[in-house]
């Protein structure tokens, strides 16, 4: 994470945090990829007591603007972590990450709040400290680790005393076709459909693919193929939550390196070496055939991660960051 703060700055700070796609088929609860789609948030200190919040952006109607807001919760947790009083001021959020569709909106909000909170206290988190706090708020860190570090990240959390997050840059030439049906899948619902136990053959099937995915990417080869994303731990159960997802997972095209449910859904993400517009259109049509409208975003990986500055930093629409309706 790049950090250009000044200790005595009184004008506030701004942070940009990328969206993320977690699980990536076989990498359930351990892998995440940062995308060029952003939540921007700023904090301006004030003398008046309390925290004021302004929120705008994609699916803003789904976001609470009271004390339960995740940016505010992250900011307050940072102050608690460093044992200082919660700072007073104004928080302004503009997020282009839709909520509840598997693109890491919660993790982006939490990371933004933690970074702004630490900076407003004159402190800095280490990566491990920040991810521990993110895990405390979200219960897992695969999205938060990718949002913070950028790139492709594999993370270890919950079943170890250590927090480990390993990153590699993901080639921007591999285009990402993100198709988001107009259907929300709350994370708690997506987790509730998962079984309490699995057959050994299904676990081995998925472990093999997760290992090869990590090895292929961290070796720098990025030799991805559709069968690599054939998970048996979460996708067979979650694909039934939204009509069309199962067909998307079976979709094949010469330019398609693989397709997976993004996070817990409802979005799906296709990895394309060519013909990304055709792939996106075909995936969108699958949902349309089921009577479900869907938006399609063609983008690429963000390898920089969260960026904290003392100057405004915007992420307007770019050629790679366009929405097809």
Secondary structure, DSSP 8 states (H G I E B T S, - for coil): -EE---TT--S-EEEEEEEEEEETTTEEEEEEEEEEEEEEEEEEE-SSSSEEEEEEETTGGGS--STT-HHHHHHHHHHHHTT-----EEEEEEE-S-TTSSS-HHHHHHHHHHHHHHHHTT----HHHHHHHHHHHHS--HHHHHHHH-SEEEEE-SSSSS-EEEEE---TTSEEEEEEES----HHHHHHTS-S---HHHHHHHHHHHHHHHHHHHTT-----GGGG--SSSHHHHTTSSTTHHHHHH---TTEEEEEE-TTSS-EEEEESS-HHHHHHHHHHHHHHTT--EEEEEE-B--S--EEESS-------TTSEEE-
